Amino acid sequence: MSLAEDMAPNVAPETDPDWWRGAVIYQIYPRSFQDTDGDGVGDLAGIAKRLPYVASLGADAIWISPFFKSPMKDFGYDVSDYCDVDPLFGTLEDFDKVIEAAHAHGVKVMIDLVLSHTSEKHPWFEESRSSQSNDRANWYVWADPKADGTPPNNWLSIFGGSAWQWDSRREQYYLHNFLTSQPDLNFHEPEVQEALLDVARFWLKRGVDGFRLDTINFYIHDKYLRDNPPLAPELRNASIAPSVNPYNHQEHLYSKNQPENLLFLRKLRAEMNPYGAAAVGEVGDAQRGLQIMGQYTAGDDLMHMCYAFEFLAQDQPTAARIAEVMTRVDEEAADGWPCWAFSNHDVKRHTSRWDLSPAAQRTLTTLICCLRGSVCLYQGEELGLPEADVAYEDLQDPYGIEFWPEFKGRDGCRTPMPWEPSNQYAGFSEVKSWLPVSIRHLHNTVANQESDPEGMIHHYRRAIALRHRYPMLMKGGHSGVRHEGDVVYFSRDHEGEEMFCAFNISDEPNSFVLPDGTWTQVGEELGSAGWDDSGTMRLEPWQVVLAVRNSAA
């Protein structure tokens, strides 16, 4: 009997099958969202408790980072049991309550599936490493050393150093694209693919509405284990790994991005279709991310969306950069669907990363809610939270510990969610939290902002509400994103209705002329500018213009 066969389907009520298209997805990092059992670590019961808040923002779905059983070497992204909850976060029954509470508030639930690798403590790996002849001997990527004992090729780990780890039991190397404690599964083995599809079935029957698929382009490696070629220095960028990491020195032609991956993704999509579930794949590639996104989301038998890294980069996007990225999406993924984010659990919070003023953050929030694609918001960004400064002695992230001090890791964006200022743990917990709460965050709590008419949280609500009010912003096409100086502009259209959007991405005022036609100003609650009789608009620094043709007003 498969893992899923003994469970009756728990499917959400009938909804729009394209609910994911244009959805606003709120990412929850469970360790840091809400502690209810007094151990200083967030849990599933805390998520259920705070779902009314998430719903109040207007989010269509939540994405919950991993809560599965794990040794927590990479805080849940090293899974030792795909079909159970780590006691740190609660129980399967607690997860069922999250599903129930979310659906009661009209919110979908997406969970983070880490299929490319497991923990070294997973029973599959423990069996696989025991010998070269056991039933799961081929479930992971094993290879003999070269004649001189060195690793089989030059592949590098994204966490630094070789992607190969010697194992004395088998006297072979195993592949790990991430930590040495995260061995890569061998997707060339049909039994591995079937086991992972069974994991998806388990959670679909439990009622999830979709998946965020971690490192989706890492699933399959080159079966010939060919060396990756070097990457020219001028082509390197730090979009998925910090510049201090030698991972950026290779063109990763063979360690990931293999064409056979499409066959597995079609199998996974077929399992999801009967449930109306959707998936967003995380594409980690610094050079070909948008091209891969186009491949993985083309047609209706692959992934629904892919999570793009272009706006997670270190440098603040200019009007020219935004136009360039969206033009490339039109070229590389015209038939696909992107999912945009400015912040997540792996990068410095964008308020600090780009040194944004409140006006700049408001405009960029309105922008992301107007772009073609779906949107991921990371917990706390609606509060305008800056990156927390975590002292070296408080670090938990192995990535930061490895590359300190040039790269301080990911702990600064993972500190607890500040709910209210009643104690030093900001309402997240009653005891010392697993990461310290930033003093700066105590002044930006949910409670403080709810009572402040100028609070960032209200702008996020208004921007999300605008997106829901106008179907062209959710599901429509666009005219092509262009820029004129510091002003980026485009039109969104859907079923004969059209909205014109322009954004001054600068600290200086700009003028712009509205396209020909009869337009009605909208979005005044978001600071949208008007125009004179000639259609000329004066845009103050970081001001927007939103206008609809009269039939859509």
Secondary structure as GFF3:
##gff-version 3
##sequence-region A 1 553
A	DSSP	beta_strand	24	28	.	.	.	ID=ss1
A	DSSP	three_ten_helix	30	32	.	.	.	ID=ss2
A	DSSP	alpha_helix	44	57	.	.	.	ID=ss3
A	DSSP	beta_strand	61	64	.	.	.	ID=ss4
A	DSSP	beta_strand	68	69	.	.	.	ID=ss5
A	DSSP	beta_strand	81	85	.	.	.	ID=ss6
A	DSSP	alpha_helix	92	104	.	.	.	ID=ss7
A	DSSP	beta_strand	108	113	.	.	.	ID=ss8
A	DSSP	alpha_helix	123	128	.	.	.	ID=ss9
A	DSSP	beta_strand	142	143	.	.	.	ID=ss10
A	DSSP	beta_strand	164	167	.	.	.	ID=ss11
A	DSSP	beta_strand	172	175	.	.	.	ID=ss12
A	DSSP	alpha_helix	190	206	.	.	.	ID=ss13
A	DSSP	beta_strand	210	213	.	.	.	ID=ss14
A	DSSP	three_ten_helix	216	218	.	.	.	ID=ss15
A	DSSP	three_ten_helix	233	235	.	.	.	ID=ss16
A	DSSP	three_ten_helix	246	249	.	.	.	ID=ss17
A	DSSP	alpha_helix	261	272	.	.	.	ID=ss18
A	DSSP	three_ten_helix	273	275	.	.	.	ID=ss19
A	DSSP	beta_strand	278	282	.	.	.	ID=ss20
A	DSSP	alpha_helix	289	297	.	.	.	ID=ss21
A	DSSP	beta_strand	305	307	.	.	.	ID=ss22
A	DSSP	three_ten_helix	310	312	.	.	.	ID=ss23
A	DSSP	alpha_helix	319	332	.	.	.	ID=ss24
A	DSSP	beta_strand	338	340	.	.	.	ID=ss25
A	DSSP	alpha_helix	350	353	.	.	.	ID=ss26
A	DSSP	alpha_helix	358	368	.	.	.	ID=ss27
A	DSSP	beta_strand	374	378	.	.	.	ID=ss28
A	DSSP	three_ten_helix	381	383	.	.	.	ID=ss29
A	DSSP	three_ten_helix	392	394	.	.	.	ID=ss30
A	DSSP	alpha_helix	398	403	.	.	.	ID=ss31
A	DSSP	three_ten_helix	411	413	.	.	.	ID=ss32
A	DSSP	three_ten_helix	440	443	.	.	.	ID=ss33
A	DSSP	alpha_helix	446	450	.	.	.	ID=ss34
A	DSSP	alpha_helix	456	469	.	.	.	ID=ss35
A	DSSP	alpha_helix	471	475	.	.	.	ID=ss36
A	DSSP	beta_strand	477	478	.	.	.	ID=ss37
A	DSSP	beta_strand	482	484	.	.	.	ID=ss38
A	DSSP	beta_strand	487	494	.	.	.	ID=ss39
A	DSSP	beta_strand	497	504	.	.	.	ID=ss40
A	DSSP	beta_strand	510	513	.	.	.	ID=ss41
A	DSSP	beta_strand	519	522	.	.	.	ID=ss42
A	DSSP	three_ten_helix	524	526	.	.	.	ID=ss43
A	DSSP	beta_strand	536	539	.	.	.	ID=ss44
A	DSSP	beta_strand	544	549	.	.	.	ID=ss45
A	DSSP	three_ten_helix	550	552	.	.	.	ID=ss46
###
